[in-house]
Amino acid sequence: MHEFSIAMSIIEIAEAEAKKAKATSIIELVLDVGTMAGIEFFALDAAMEMAVKNTLLETAKVNVNKIQARARCTKCGSVFDIDQVYDECPKCKSLYHELLSGKELKIKSLVVDVDD
């Protein structure tokens, strides 16, 4: 389950950024994760739930934005949603396309609490 190591990396990055801001806790973490990022969403949720224990994220609300994979057909230029790398263009049935989105895995935002 590589999602646990991904969760640990996310926590490490979030805590480092929170410490730069001299935060006492993290209130909210928002992630953008593409449907073709190689991540099982259920496994990531479970991994985050386990990994946040005894961290600044322990009580944080974690929101995961699922980014649908989209591609542009290199033959006809049509833009369409894809679920698999080998999905064909719905307009011309070509298998050749460029991925526009769906491989994201990033921390979109972090809300922290800072004591004055």
Backbone hydrogen bonds, N-H to C=O, Kabsch-Sander energy under -0.5 kcal/mol:
donor,donor_aa,acceptor,acceptor_aa,energy
4,F,1,M,-1.1
5,S,1,M,-0.5
6,I,2,H,-1.9
7,A,3,E,-2.7
8,M,4,F,-2.3
9,S,5,S,-1.9
10,I,6,I,-2.5
11,I,7,A,-2.4
12,E,8,M,-2.3
13,I,9,S,-2.4
14,A,10,I,-2.7
15,E,11,I,-2.9
16,A,12,E,-2.0
17,E,13,I,-2.3
18,A,14,A,-2.3
19,K,15,E,-2.4
20,K,16,A,-1.7
21,A,17,E,-1.3
22,K,19,K,-1.4
23,A,18,A,-2.7
24,T,113,D,-3.3
25,S,113,D,-1.2
26,I,56,L,-2.2
27,I,25,S,-0.5
27,I,111,V,-2.8
28,E,111,V,-1.7
29,L,61,K,-2.6
30,V,109,S,-2.6
31,L,63,N,-2.9
32,D,106,K,-2.8
33,V,31,L,-0.5
33,V,65,N,-2.8
34,G,104,E,-3.0
35,T,67,I,-2.6
36,M,102,G,-2.8
37,A,34,G,-1.6
41,F,39,I,-0.7
44,L,40,E,-2.5
45,D,41,F,-2.4
46,A,42,F,-2.2
47,A,43,A,-2.6
48,M,44,L,-2.8
49,E,45,D,-2.2
50,M,46,A,-1.8
51,A,47,A,-2.9
52,V,48,M,-1.9
53,K,50,M,-1.0
55,T,52,V,-1.6
58,E,55,T,-1.6
60,A,57,L,-1.2
61,K,27,I,-2.7
62,V,60,A,-0.6
63,N,29,L,-2.9
63,N,61,K,-0.6
65,N,31,L,-3.6
65,N,63,N,-0.6
66,K,64,V,-0.6
67,I,33,V,-2.6
67,I,65,N,-0.7
68,Q,66,K,-0.7
70,R,101,S,-1.5
71,A,80,F,-2.9
72,R,98,E,-2.4
73,C,78,S,-3.0
74,T,96,Y,-2.1
75,K,96,Y,-0.6
77,G,73,C,-1.3
80,F,71,A,-2.5
82,I,69,A,-2.2
87,D,84,Q,-1.7
89,C,94,S,-2.7
93,K,89,C,-1.8
97,H,95,L,-0.6
98,E,72,R,-2.6
100,L,70,R,-3.3
101,S,70,R,-1.6
106,K,32,D,-2.3
108,K,30,V,-2.5
108,K,106,K,-0.7
109,S,30,V,-1.5
111,V,28,E,-2.9
112,V,110,L,-0.5
113,D,25,S,-2.8
